[in-house]
Amino acid sequence: RSFLAMPTVVSFRYFKTSPEIIQVAVMLYVRFPLSLRNVEDLLHERSVDMSYESVRYWWHRFGSQFASQIKKRRAGGMQSSNWKWH
């Protein structure tokens, strides 16, 4: 399964921007030590014209939902019967 697989809980209805772009922008901001303007610049280099304010809005709107999805995925792998600490 892809790391950037679309979460089922998050609703992207009413947004003109593609859900993949929203998710990549939020993941860049959360995962790496980047400022909002750095994320805006990275997206602009890839021909995505977004403002840093849009990234900030998406982070506040979807960030916690993306984080809970990632935690569930990580915790699911650790509940395996063959998982060992060492």
Secondary structure, DSSP 4 states (H G I P E B T S, - for coil): --TTPPPSS---TT-SS-HHHHHHHHHHHHHSS--HHHHHHHHHHTT----HHHHHHHHHHHHHHHHHHHHHHHHHHHTSTT----
